[in-house]
Amino acid sequence: MAGLRNTYIPSTEAAEILGLRPYGIQKLIRRGQLPGEKIANRWFIPRAAVEELAKTYVPKRGHPRVKRKYTRRGQT
């Protein structure tokens, strides 16, 4: 078990390394950008893969907010 702990890390620890939330890690796994295995309803990622991705990964925030233009109705 000690060898497994050194090679695989949980998604929460991977999220801290990459500056993301755990859900962001799950999205990277689903997209195929990060390998991962689901064990007992938790994602585990190879430490080497996270460290390799951390060298080039730049986290992006979601979609930019678009300011809505509210107009008054019925006035012409």
N, C-alpha and C positions, 0 to 999 in steps of 0.2 A: 504494500500500500504506500510505503514511503516513496518508492520510485514513481508511482503514478502521481503523487502529489507534486513532485518536482517537474513533471513533464506536462501535466494538464492543470489548468486553473479554471475556477468557476467564472461565469459570465460577469458577475459583479466585480471581480478583481480585474478582468480584462477591460471592463468599462472604465474603471479608474485609470488604468494605464493609458487608454486612448482618449480619455476626456469625454466619454459618452455616458448615457444611461444604459442600464442593462437591456432595455428594449431595443436600443440602437445596435447593440451587439447581435441580438437575434435577427435584426434586419440584414446585417452584414453576412450572417451565416446563410440566411435564406437566399440572398443574392449570389452567393458563391464566392464572395470576397474573402471569407474567413472560414477555415474548416472547423467543424465542431461536432460533438456527439452529445446526444441527449441521454442522460442516465438518471433514472428516478425523477423525472420531470424537471431536471436542471441541466443547463447547457454547460459543457466543459470544452475548453479550447486549448490546443497545444500552445504552451508558453512561447516556443520559438516562433510560431506563426504570428502571435500577437506582437512580439518584439520586432519582428520583421515589418509588419504593417505599420507599427508606430513610427518607424523611420520616415515614412512618406505620407502617412495619412493626415489630412487636414479636416477636422470635423466642420460640417456646415450646419447652420441652423436651418430649420424648416423653410417653408415658403415665406417670402416676404409679405407682410400685410399690405393689402391694397386699401387705400383710403376710399371709402364709399362717398359718392356724391349724392347728397340728399337734396331733393328738390321739393318744393311745395306743389301739391297737386291742386288742380282746379283753378289756378290763377294764370290768366293769360294777358 
